[in-house]
Amino acid sequence: METTKMNPSELEEETLVTVRDEEVEQLKKSLPKEFFMNKLELIKYQGFWYLADTDLFKSTLIFQRHFRARDSDLIVASFPKTGTTWLKSLLFSVVNRFNHPNNQSPLLTNHPHELVCRLENDIYGNAFDYPRPQHLSQLPSPRLFHTHLPYSTLPESIKFSGCRILYIARNPLDTLVSIMYFAMKPLKMLLGDDFQLPSIEDYFEEFCAGRIAHGPFFEHVVEYWKQSLEHPNKVLFLKYEDLKEDPTLELKRVAEFVGMPFSPGEESEGVIKELEEMCSINNLKGLEANKSGVINKIYDKKSYFRKGEVGDWTHYITPAMAERMNKLMEEKLKDTGLSFRLLPH
């Protein structure tokens, strides 16, 4: 089965799906509002915060209302900056390992976000030169997609079809630091060069308050965690820290979950190790395809590959802030059975 590079302009045109700007603006007026750093408007929709930008919010509504999942679809879900790019590359490599030898992998010439596109903005959005309408019937199975939406806000067809979700989570302090560095350039573009970038202390306060796009963080994570316990054949919950510690074991979990387990022969021939190396942050950040250019006109391709270290937060977060986060984490994860490791073993 062939999985091709996602290029919406090549998809079959079917029924035009629209949500009128007037409807979006009317809905936005009825929703709670906050301002990130007193500057960037956020709206609270279905319990979570979203950027108030009309085009971005409209594309989320279109995705919710019109996406029709196939039973064979595989969907990467995540809170921003928790290992999404890594999981996309791993999933793509597992699914396509019989189609492309490693030395001919599309990952060598395409950014992972070009191969596994985000549904609510890349596919159903019109803010970043993705043509519309984007109906997806011509993509071969299994189709690979991504979303940052919380589980409770996903389209009904995702929840009730046989499609499978792979969710990746990361400890909140490393997530926070990664978001801060990733957001620097977009914030300047959105708010102007005279906008003073927030400090790590500012980001920390907003993160703890849940006042961040797709936040609150813990509620987002716990929704998928509970679904993985209740429906383990539907949702696979992965931790970034576990992937770093034992990538072979986690890659096997991914392959088994999507119905394409590694054979004993593949394992003995080193196929798993080859895929690990192909998708490692050091390898991906060294590829020419990821060194220059942008995703969606805003995000530098290289910005998706920073350090990728567990515990990098110790260089930025004070002990007092870490203690406060520990207490918040205990409160938010109480009785869930979920925990995060903040430092490498």
Short mmCIF file of the C-alpha atoms (twelve columns), coordinates in Angstrom:
data_MODEL
# 
_entry.id   MODEL 
# 
loop_
_atom_site.group_PDB 
_atom_site.id 
_atom_site.type_symbol 
_atom_site.label_atom_id 
_atom_site.label_alt_id 
_atom_site.label_comp_id 
_atom_site.label_asym_id 
_atom_site.label_seq_id 
_atom_site.Cartn_x 
_atom_site.Cartn_y 
_atom_site.Cartn_z 
_atom_site.pdbx_PDB_model_num 
ATOM 1   C CA . MET A 1   0.000   0.000   0.000  1 
ATOM 2   C CA . GLU A 2   1.439   3.336   -1.098 1 
ATOM 3   C CA . THR A 3   1.420   6.448   1.062  1 
ATOM 4   C CA . THR A 4   2.324   9.512   -0.962 1 
ATOM 5   C CA . LYS A 5   3.414   12.998  -0.057 1 
ATOM 6   C CA . MET A 6   0.410   15.053  0.984  1 
ATOM 7   C CA . ASN A 7   -0.269  17.625  -1.703 1 
ATOM 8   C CA . PRO A 8   -3.837  18.971  -1.428 1 
ATOM 9   C CA . SER A 9   -3.690  20.434  -4.946 1 
ATOM 10  C CA . GLU A 10  -3.598  16.900  -6.339 1 
ATOM 11  C CA . LEU A 11  -6.598  15.661  -4.384 1 
ATOM 12  C CA . GLU A 12  -9.895  14.983  -6.128 1 
ATOM 13  C CA . GLU A 13  -12.298 17.895  -5.991 1 
ATOM 14  C CA . GLU A 14  -15.654 16.941  -4.548 1 
ATOM 15  C CA . THR A 15  -18.240 18.960  -2.657 1 
ATOM 16  C CA . LEU A 16  -17.127 22.403  -1.576 1 
ATOM 17  C CA . VAL A 17  -17.208 22.680  2.204  1 
ATOM 18  C CA . THR A 18  -17.496 26.143  3.647  1 
ATOM 19  C CA . VAL A 19  -18.178 27.954  6.863  1 
ATOM 20  C CA . ARG A 20  -19.068 31.592  6.309  1 
ATOM 21  C CA . ASP A 21  -16.883 34.253  7.899  1 
ATOM 22  C CA . GLU A 22  -20.005 35.852  9.343  1 
ATOM 23  C CA . GLU A 23  -20.828 32.637  11.192 1 
ATOM 24  C CA . VAL A 24  -17.290 32.408  12.540 1 
ATOM 25  C CA . GLU A 25  -17.341 36.001  13.768 1 
ATOM 26  C CA . GLN A 26  -20.725 35.506  15.428 1 
ATOM 27  C CA . LEU A 27  -19.496 32.395  17.212 1 
ATOM 28  C CA . LYS A 28  -16.320 34.147  18.334 1 
ATOM 29  C CA . LYS A 29  -18.363 36.935  19.909 1 
ATOM 30  C CA . SER A 30  -20.110 34.403  22.139 1 
ATOM 31  C CA . LEU A 31  -16.906 32.744  23.368 1 
ATOM 32  C CA . PRO A 32  -14.697 33.606  26.358 1 
ATOM 33  C CA . LYS A 33  -11.613 35.636  25.413 1 
ATOM 34  C CA . GLU A 34  -8.172  36.099  26.880 1 
ATOM 35  C CA . PHE A 35  -4.996  37.713  25.642 1 
ATOM 36  C CA . PHE A 36  -1.693  35.868  25.672 1 
ATOM 37  C CA . MET A 37  0.818   38.374  27.053 1 
ATOM 38  C CA . ASN A 38  -1.937  41.006  26.783 1 
ATOM 39  C CA . LYS A 39  -1.424  41.008  23.030 1 
ATOM 40  C CA . LEU A 40  -2.419  37.811  21.198 1 
ATOM 41  C CA . GLU A 41  -6.159  37.129  21.332 1 
ATOM 42  C CA . LEU A 42  -7.290  33.649  22.306 1 
ATOM 43  C CA . ILE A 43  -10.840 32.289  22.344 1 
ATOM 44  C CA . LYS A 44  -12.082 29.393  24.469 1 
ATOM 45  C CA . TYR A 45  -14.004 26.895  22.371 1 
ATOM 46  C CA . GLN A 46  -15.307 23.590  23.735 1 
ATOM 47  C CA . GLY A 47  -13.122 23.961  26.811 1 
ATOM 48  C CA . PHE A 48  -9.803  24.753  25.095 1 
ATOM 49  C CA . TRP A 49  -8.010  27.855  23.863 1 
ATOM 50  C CA . TYR A 50  -7.506  28.671  20.184 1 
ATOM 51  C CA . LEU A 51  -5.952  31.566  18.321 1 
ATOM 52  C CA . ALA A 52  -8.754  33.973  17.461 1 
ATOM 53  C CA . ASP A 53  -7.554  34.412  13.865 1 
ATOM 54  C CA . THR A 54  -10.690 33.969  11.737 1 
ATOM 55  C CA . ASP A 55  -9.097  31.815  9.030  1 
ATOM 56  C CA . LEU A 56  -7.434  29.458  11.502 1 
ATOM 57  C CA . PHE A 57  -10.548 29.091  13.632 1 
ATOM 58  C CA . LYS A 58  -12.755 28.633  10.572 1 
ATOM 59  C CA . SER A 59  -10.586 25.797  9.293  1 
ATOM 60  C CA . THR A 60  -10.971 24.040  12.641 1 
ATOM 61  C CA . LEU A 61  -14.762 24.271  12.346 1 
ATOM 62  C CA . ILE A 62  -14.705 22.963  8.765  1 
ATOM 63  C CA . PHE A 63  -12.525 20.037  9.815  1 
ATOM 64  C CA . GLN A 64  -14.839 19.181  12.708 1 
ATOM 65  C CA . ARG A 65  -17.941 19.271  10.546 1 
ATOM 66  C CA . HIS A 66  -16.806 17.683  7.313  1 
ATOM 67  C CA . PHE A 67  -13.932 15.251  7.803  1 
ATOM 68  C CA . ARG A 68  -14.912 11.649  7.111  1 
ATOM 69  C CA . ALA A 69  -12.478 9.161   8.590  1 
ATOM 70  C CA . ARG A 70  -11.730 5.803   7.053  1 
ATOM 71  C CA . ASP A 71  -11.335 2.760   9.253  1 
ATOM 72  C CA . SER A 72  -7.789  2.490   7.913  1 
ATOM 73  C CA . ASP A 73  -6.752  6.075   8.757  1 
ATOM 74  C CA . LEU A 74  -3.837  6.619   11.136 1 
ATOM 75  C CA . ILE A 75  -3.841  9.919   12.980 1 
ATOM 76  C CA . VAL A 76  -0.989  11.418  14.977 1 
ATOM 77  C CA . ALA A 77  -2.396  13.588  17.772 1 
ATOM 78  C CA . SER A 78  -0.410  15.838  20.072 1 
ATOM 79  C CA . PHE A 79  -0.166  18.988  22.099 1 
ATOM 80  C CA . PRO A 80  2.260   21.340  20.311 1 
ATOM 81  C CA . LYS A 81  5.998   20.714  20.745 1 
ATOM 82  C CA . THR A 82  5.745   17.285  22.372 1 
ATOM 83  C CA . GLY A 83  7.497   15.203  19.717 1 
ATOM 84  C CA . THR A 84  5.043   15.516  16.835 1 
ATOM 85  C CA . THR A 85  7.694   15.768  14.105 1 
ATOM 86  C CA . TRP A 86  9.518   12.715  15.449 1 
ATOM 87  C CA . LEU A 87  6.371   10.595  15.634 1 
ATOM 88  C CA . LYS A 88  5.318   11.657  12.136 1 
ATOM 89  C CA . SER A 89  8.651   10.496  10.737 1 
ATOM 90  C CA . LEU A 90  8.517   7.216   12.668 1 
ATOM 91  C CA . LEU A 91  4.957   6.440   11.615 1 
ATOM 92  C CA . PHE A 92  5.635   7.329   7.992  1 
ATOM 93  C CA . SER A 93  8.712   5.090   7.969  1 
ATOM 94  C CA . VAL A 94  6.923   2.131   9.567  1 
ATOM 95  C CA . VAL A 95  3.981   2.284   7.177  1 
ATOM 96  C CA . ASN A 96  6.116   2.792   4.080  1 
ATOM 97  C CA . ARG A 97  9.062   0.530   4.835  1 
ATOM 98  C CA . PHE A 98  8.072   -1.962  2.121  1 
ATOM 99  C CA . ASN A 99  7.648   0.770   -0.486 1 
ATOM 100 C CA . HIS A 100 10.893  2.690   -0.077 1 
ATOM 101 C CA . PRO A 101 14.385  1.457   0.791  1 
ATOM 102 C CA . ASN A 102 15.951  3.698   3.424  1 
ATOM 103 C CA . ASN A 103 18.243  5.308   0.875  1 
ATOM 104 C CA . GLN A 104 15.177  6.296   -1.165 1 
ATOM 105 C CA . SER A 105 12.887  7.355   1.659  1 
ATOM 106 C CA . PRO A 106 10.753  10.462  0.980  1 
ATOM 107 C CA . LEU A 107 12.023  11.671  4.364  1 
ATOM 108 C CA . LEU A 108 15.334  12.383  2.663  1 
ATOM 109 C CA . THR A 109 13.755  15.024  0.443  1 
ATOM 110 C CA . ASN A 110 10.634  16.138  2.325  1 
ATOM 111 C CA . HIS A 111 10.004  17.587  5.752  1 
ATOM 112 C CA . PRO A 112 7.924   15.227  7.960  1 
ATOM 113 C CA . HIS A 113 5.172   17.866  8.107  1 
ATOM 114 C CA . GLU A 114 4.908   17.713  4.315  1 
ATOM 115 C CA . LEU A 115 4.370   13.963  4.459  1 
ATOM 116 C CA . VAL A 116 1.909   13.869  7.366  1 
ATOM 117 C CA . CYS A 117 -0.176  17.049  7.190  1 
ATOM 118 C CA . ARG A 118 -2.206  18.662  9.921  1 
ATOM 119 C CA . LEU A 119 -5.909  18.281  9.268  1 
ATOM 120 C CA . GLU A 120 -7.392  21.407  10.834 1 
ATOM 121 C CA . ASN A 121 -5.006  23.871  9.210  1 
ATOM 122 C CA . ASP A 122 -3.055  22.270  6.356  1 
ATOM 123 C CA . ILE A 123 -5.896  20.277  4.806  1 
ATOM 124 C CA . TYR A 124 -8.990  22.294  5.675  1 
ATOM 125 C CA . GLY A 125 -7.342  25.673  5.990  1 
ATOM 126 C CA . ASN A 126 -6.933  28.368  3.378  1 
ATOM 127 C CA . ALA A 127 -4.533  30.642  5.220  1 
ATOM 128 C CA . PHE A 128 -1.334  29.071  3.913  1 
ATOM 129 C CA . ASP A 129 -1.747  28.511  0.161  1 
ATOM 130 C CA . TYR A 130 -3.387  25.104  0.529  1 
ATOM 131 C CA . PRO A 131 -6.053  25.136  -2.197 1 
ATOM 132 C CA . ARG A 132 -9.650  24.321  -1.381 1 
ATOM 133 C CA . PRO A 133 -11.747 22.262  -1.376 1 
ATOM 134 C CA . GLN A 134 -9.571  19.509  0.058  1 
ATOM 135 C CA . HIS A 135 -11.425 16.259  -0.123 1 
ATOM 136 C CA . LEU A 136 -9.261  13.313  0.476  1 
ATOM 137 C CA . SER A 137 -10.853 10.392  -1.338 1 
ATOM 138 C CA . GLN A 138 -7.971  9.923   -3.749 1 
ATOM 139 C CA . LEU A 139 -5.334  9.288   -1.099 1 
ATOM 140 C CA . PRO A 140 -4.453  5.593   -0.812 1 
ATOM 141 C CA . SER A 141 -4.908  3.773   2.462  1 
ATOM 142 C CA . PRO A 142 -3.657  4.009   5.079  1 
ATOM 143 C CA . ARG A 143 -3.947  7.779   5.047  1 
ATOM 144 C CA . LEU A 144 -1.648  9.487   7.552  1 
ATOM 145 C CA . PHE A 145 -2.815  12.683  9.223  1 
ATOM 146 C CA . HIS A 146 -2.099  14.855  12.239 1 
ATOM 147 C CA . THR A 147 -4.136  17.012  14.606 1 
ATOM 148 C CA . HIS A 148 -3.500  19.199  17.656 1 
ATOM 149 C CA . LEU A 149 -7.174  19.098  18.651 1 
ATOM 150 C CA . PRO A 150 -8.132  17.627  22.040 1 
ATOM 151 C CA . TYR A 151 -9.884  14.273  21.886 1 
ATOM 152 C CA . SER A 152 -13.268 15.647  22.983 1 
ATOM 153 C CA . THR A 153 -13.337 18.098  20.057 1 
ATOM 154 C CA . LEU A 154 -12.418 15.650  17.285 1 
ATOM 155 C CA . PRO A 155 -14.919 14.996  14.478 1 
ATOM 156 C CA . GLU A 156 -17.379 12.259  15.302 1 
ATOM 157 C CA . SER A 157 -16.142 10.165  12.392 1 
ATOM 158 C CA . ILE A 158 -12.713 9.895   14.028 1 
ATOM 159 C CA . LYS A 159 -14.161 8.890   17.380 1 
ATOM 160 C CA . PHE A 160 -16.578 6.284   16.074 1 
ATOM 161 C CA . SER A 161 -14.821 4.817   13.045 1 
ATOM 162 C CA . GLY A 162 -12.152 2.156   13.168 1 
ATOM 163 C CA . CYS A 163 -9.351  4.659   12.531 1 
ATOM 164 C CA . ARG A 164 -6.510  4.661   15.020 1 
ATOM 165 C CA . ILE A 165 -4.876  7.511   16.924 1 
ATOM 166 C CA . LEU A 166 -1.251  7.693   18.035 1 
ATOM 167 C CA . TYR A 167 -0.860  10.325  20.746 1 
ATOM 168 C CA . ILE A 168 2.527   11.568  21.899 1 
ATOM 169 C CA . ALA A 169 2.999   13.381  25.208 1 
ATOM 170 C CA . ARG A 170 6.022   15.071  26.765 1 
ATOM 171 C CA . ASN A 171 6.778   16.352  30.231 1 
ATOM 172 C CA . PRO A 172 5.354   19.859  30.711 1 
ATOM 173 C CA . LEU A 173 8.623   21.670  31.420 1 
ATOM 174 C CA . ASP A 174 10.417  20.511  28.277 1 
ATOM 175 C CA . THR A 175 7.196   21.180  26.347 1 
ATOM 176 C CA . LEU A 176 7.072   24.730  27.704 1 
ATOM 177 C CA . VAL A 177 10.681  25.513  26.777 1 
ATOM 178 C CA . SER A 178 10.229  24.051  23.298 1 
ATOM 179 C CA . ILE A 179 7.092   26.139  22.700 1 
ATOM 180 C CA . MET A 180 8.907   29.290  23.793 1 
ATOM 181 C CA . TYR A 181 11.740  28.863  21.300 1 
ATOM 182 C CA . PHE A 182 9.481   27.693  18.478 1 
ATOM 183 C CA . ALA A 183 7.106   30.652  18.887 1 
ATOM 184 C CA . MET A 184 9.693   33.424  18.730 1 
ATOM 185 C CA . LYS A 185 9.601   34.071  14.985 1 
ATOM 186 C CA . PRO A 186 5.805   33.575  14.537 1 
ATOM 187 C CA . LEU A 187 5.104   35.996  17.388 1 
ATOM 188 C CA . LYS A 188 7.296   38.636  15.773 1 
ATOM 189 C CA . MET A 189 5.513   38.125  12.452 1 
ATOM 190 C CA . LEU A 190 2.055   38.272  14.016 1 
ATOM 191 C CA . LEU A 191 2.626   41.124  16.452 1 
ATOM 192 C CA . GLY A 192 5.380   43.168  14.802 1 
ATOM 193 C CA . ASP A 193 9.066   43.689  15.379 1 
ATOM 194 C CA . ASP A 194 8.405   46.143  18.174 1 
ATOM 195 C CA . PHE A 195 6.666   43.440  20.227 1 
ATOM 196 C CA . GLN A 196 8.824   42.485  23.182 1 
ATOM 197 C CA . LEU A 197 9.122   38.712  23.310 1 
ATOM 198 C CA . PRO A 198 7.902   37.180  26.559 1 
ATOM 199 C CA . SER A 199 10.415  35.834  29.046 1 
ATOM 200 C CA . ILE A 200 10.479  32.241  30.257 1 
ATOM 201 C CA . GLU A 201 8.762   33.478  33.435 1 
ATOM 202 C CA . ASP A 202 5.975   34.971  31.307 1 
ATOM 203 C CA . TYR A 203 5.540   31.757  29.347 1 
ATOM 204 C CA . PHE A 204 5.536   29.768  32.568 1 
ATOM 205 C CA . GLU A 205 2.671   31.827  34.009 1 
ATOM 206 C CA . GLU A 206 0.577   31.535  30.850 1 
ATOM 207 C CA . PHE A 207 1.280   27.790  30.573 1 
ATOM 208 C CA . CYS A 208 0.324   27.101  34.199 1 
ATOM 209 C CA . ALA A 209 -2.872  29.114  33.735 1 
ATOM 210 C CA . GLY A 210 -3.683  27.050  30.634 1 
ATOM 211 C CA . ARG A 211 -3.790  30.260  28.593 1 
ATOM 212 C CA . ILE A 212 -1.970  28.922  25.577 1 
ATOM 213 C CA . ALA A 213 -3.082  27.693  22.162 1 
ATOM 214 C CA . HIS A 214 -4.643  24.215  22.525 1 
ATOM 215 C CA . GLY A 215 -4.313  24.473  26.289 1 
ATOM 216 C CA . PRO A 216 -4.840  23.715  29.053 1 
ATOM 217 C CA . PHE A 217 -1.953  21.271  28.641 1 
ATOM 218 C CA . PHE A 218 -2.883  18.736  31.315 1 
ATOM 219 C CA . GLU A 219 -6.521  18.509  30.246 1 
ATOM 220 C CA . HIS A 220 -5.400  17.880  26.654 1 
ATOM 221 C CA . VAL A 221 -3.063  15.075  27.732 1 
ATOM 222 C CA . VAL A 222 -5.464  13.449  30.184 1 
ATOM 223 C CA . GLU A 223 -8.250  13.204  27.604 1 
ATOM 224 C CA . TYR A 224 -6.107  11.045  25.333 1 
ATOM 225 C CA . TRP A 225 -4.631  9.118   28.260 1 
ATOM 226 C CA . LYS A 226 -8.078  8.070   29.461 1 
ATOM 227 C CA . GLN A 227 -9.106  7.039   25.958 1 
ATOM 228 C CA . SER A 228 -5.960  4.907   25.633 1 
ATOM 229 C CA . LEU A 229 -6.915  3.063   28.821 1 
ATOM 230 C CA . GLU A 230 -10.539 2.607   27.848 1 
ATOM 231 C CA . HIS A 231 -9.904  1.847   24.165 1 
ATOM 232 C CA . PRO A 232 -6.329  0.555   23.780 1 
ATOM 233 C CA . ASN A 233 -6.991  -0.653  20.237 1 
ATOM 234 C CA . LYS A 234 -8.160  2.827   19.284 1 
ATOM 235 C CA . VAL A 235 -5.622  5.111   20.983 1 
ATOM 236 C CA . LEU A 236 -1.926  4.420   21.545 1 
ATOM 237 C CA . PHE A 237 -0.396  6.719   24.171 1 
ATOM 238 C CA . LEU A 238 3.326   7.332   23.764 1 
ATOM 239 C CA . LYS A 239 5.692   9.334   25.944 1 
ATOM 240 C CA . TYR A 240 8.549   11.321  24.461 1 
ATOM 241 C CA . GLU A 241 10.783  10.298  27.336 1 
ATOM 242 C CA . ASP A 242 10.135  6.589   26.696 1 
ATOM 243 C CA . LEU A 243 10.964  7.042   23.015 1 
ATOM 244 C CA . LYS A 244 14.271  8.601   23.978 1 
ATOM 245 C CA . GLU A 245 15.091  5.878   26.485 1 
ATOM 246 C CA . ASP A 246 14.113  2.808   24.438 1 
ATOM 247 C CA . PRO A 247 13.247  3.734   20.831 1 
ATOM 248 C CA . THR A 248 13.326  0.083   19.717 1 
ATOM 249 C CA . LEU A 249 10.606  -0.944  22.150 1 
ATOM 250 C CA . GLU A 250 8.434   2.074   21.328 1 
ATOM 251 C CA . LEU A 251 8.874   1.607   17.585 1 
ATOM 252 C CA . LYS A 252 7.709   -1.992  17.963 1 
ATOM 253 C CA . ARG A 253 4.641   -0.723  19.821 1 
ATOM 254 C CA . VAL A 254 3.881   1.672   16.975 1 
ATOM 255 C CA . ALA A 255 4.262   -1.040  14.322 1 
ATOM 256 C CA . GLU A 256 2.070   -3.496  16.205 1 
ATOM 257 C CA . PHE A 257 -0.589  -0.871  16.897 1 
ATOM 258 C CA . VAL A 258 -0.955  0.044   13.215 1 
ATOM 259 C CA . GLY A 259 -1.106  -3.616  12.187 1 
ATOM 260 C CA . MET A 260 2.322   -3.767  10.560 1 
ATOM 261 C CA . PRO A 261 4.532   -5.497  13.148 1 
ATOM 262 C CA . PHE A 262 8.194   -6.132  12.460 1 
ATOM 263 C CA . SER A 263 8.960   -9.727  11.550 1 
ATOM 264 C CA . PRO A 264 11.728  -11.664 13.333 1 
ATOM 265 C CA . GLY A 265 13.656  -11.455 10.071 1 
ATOM 266 C CA . GLU A 266 13.362  -7.688  9.923  1 
ATOM 267 C CA . GLU A 267 14.501  -7.398  13.502 1 
ATOM 268 C CA . SER A 268 17.521  -9.643  12.972 1 
ATOM 269 C CA . GLU A 269 18.431  -7.738  9.808  1 
ATOM 270 C CA . GLY A 270 18.514  -4.465  11.712 1 
ATOM 271 C CA . VAL A 271 15.479  -2.871  10.059 1 
ATOM 272 C CA . ILE A 272 14.257  -1.346  13.323 1 
ATOM 273 C CA . LYS A 273 17.642  0.197   14.073 1 
ATOM 274 C CA . GLU A 274 17.813  1.604   10.542 1 
ATOM 275 C CA . LEU A 275 14.439  3.292   10.974 1 
ATOM 276 C CA . GLU A 276 15.499  4.669   14.358 1 
ATOM 277 C CA . GLU A 277 18.589  6.208   12.815 1 
ATOM 278 C CA . MET A 278 16.686  7.552   9.812  1 
ATOM 279 C CA . CYS A 279 14.213  9.326   12.085 1 
ATOM 280 C CA . SER A 280 16.637  10.512  14.764 1 
ATOM 281 C CA . ILE A 281 16.701  14.258  15.374 1 
ATOM 282 C CA . ASN A 282 20.386  14.435  14.486 1 
ATOM 283 C CA . ASN A 283 19.792  12.774  11.122 1 
ATOM 284 C CA . LEU A 284 16.662  14.752  10.270 1 
ATOM 285 C CA . LYS A 285 18.154  18.125  11.193 1 
ATOM 286 C CA . GLY A 286 21.185  17.341  9.027  1 
ATOM 287 C CA . LEU A 287 19.161  16.732  5.857  1 
ATOM 288 C CA . GLU A 288 19.169  19.497  3.256  1 
ATOM 289 C CA . ALA A 289 15.376  19.238  2.998  1 
ATOM 290 C CA . ASN A 290 15.087  20.404  6.611  1 
ATOM 291 C CA . LYS A 291 17.814  23.057  6.695  1 
ATOM 292 C CA . SER A 292 16.109  25.812  4.718  1 
ATOM 293 C CA . GLY A 293 12.663  26.877  3.621  1 
ATOM 294 C CA . VAL A 294 9.476   27.308  5.594  1 
ATOM 295 C CA . ILE A 295 6.295   25.448  6.452  1 
ATOM 296 C CA . ASN A 296 3.125   27.457  5.800  1 
ATOM 297 C CA . LYS A 297 5.112   30.649  5.087  1 
ATOM 298 C CA . ILE A 298 5.837   31.135  8.789  1 
ATOM 299 C CA . TYR A 299 7.709   28.277  10.408 1 
ATOM 300 C CA . ASP A 300 11.338  27.699  9.473  1 
ATOM 301 C CA . LYS A 301 11.804  24.037  8.630  1 
ATOM 302 C CA . LYS A 302 14.905  23.904  10.791 1 
ATOM 303 C CA . SER A 303 12.954  25.231  13.801 1 
ATOM 304 C CA . TYR A 304 11.286  21.824  14.182 1 
ATOM 305 C CA . PHE A 305 14.643  20.323  15.161 1 
ATOM 306 C CA . ARG A 306 16.209  22.066  18.134 1 
ATOM 307 C CA . LYS A 307 17.729  19.840  20.839 1 
ATOM 308 C CA . GLY A 308 15.218  17.104  21.556 1 
ATOM 309 C CA . GLU A 309 16.758  16.378  24.958 1 
ATOM 310 C CA . VAL A 310 14.939  15.146  28.050 1 
ATOM 311 C CA . GLY A 311 15.611  17.574  30.900 1 
ATOM 312 C CA . ASP A 312 16.720  20.492  28.724 1 
ATOM 313 C CA . TRP A 313 14.349  22.610  30.831 1 
ATOM 314 C CA . THR A 314 16.936  22.651  33.641 1 
ATOM 315 C CA . HIS A 315 18.860  25.301  31.671 1 
ATOM 316 C CA . TYR A 316 15.905  27.699  31.735 1 
ATOM 317 C CA . ILE A 317 13.527  26.861  34.596 1 
ATOM 318 C CA . THR A 318 14.326  27.874  38.165 1 
ATOM 319 C CA . PRO A 319 13.982  25.367  41.045 1 
ATOM 320 C CA . ALA A 320 11.042  27.357  42.403 1 
ATOM 321 C CA . MET A 321 9.246   27.175  39.060 1 
ATOM 322 C CA . ALA A 322 9.957   23.447  38.793 1 
ATOM 323 C CA . GLU A 323 8.535   22.872  42.270 1 
ATOM 324 C CA . ARG A 324 5.416   24.796  41.365 1 
ATOM 325 C CA . MET A 325 5.000   22.734  38.197 1 
ATOM 326 C CA . ASN A 326 5.440   19.531  40.183 1 
ATOM 327 C CA . LYS A 327 2.605   20.538  42.489 1 
ATOM 328 C CA . LEU A 328 0.381   21.469  39.544 1 
ATOM 329 C CA . MET A 329 1.193   18.180  37.853 1 
ATOM 330 C CA . GLU A 330 0.305   16.209  40.986 1 
ATOM 331 C CA . GLU A 331 -2.997  18.058  41.210 1 
ATOM 332 C CA . LYS A 332 -3.936  17.669  37.542 1 
ATOM 333 C CA . LEU A 333 -2.867  14.016  37.226 1 
ATOM 334 C CA . LYS A 334 -4.217  12.819  40.559 1 
ATOM 335 C CA . ASP A 335 -5.957  9.431   40.312 1 
ATOM 336 C CA . THR A 336 -5.270  9.143   36.568 1 
ATOM 337 C CA . GLY A 337 -2.324  6.745   36.801 1 
ATOM 338 C CA . LEU A 338 -0.376  9.049   34.485 1 
ATOM 339 C CA . SER A 339 2.982   10.549  35.397 1 
ATOM 340 C CA . PHE A 340 5.851   12.296  33.637 1 
ATOM 341 C CA . ARG A 341 9.552   11.959  34.079 1 
ATOM 342 C CA . LEU A 342 11.204  15.366  34.152 1 
ATOM 343 C CA . LEU A 343 14.804  14.177  33.933 1 
ATOM 344 C CA . PRO A 344 16.548  11.388  32.019 1 
ATOM 345 C CA . HIS A 345 17.354  8.174   33.880 1 
# 
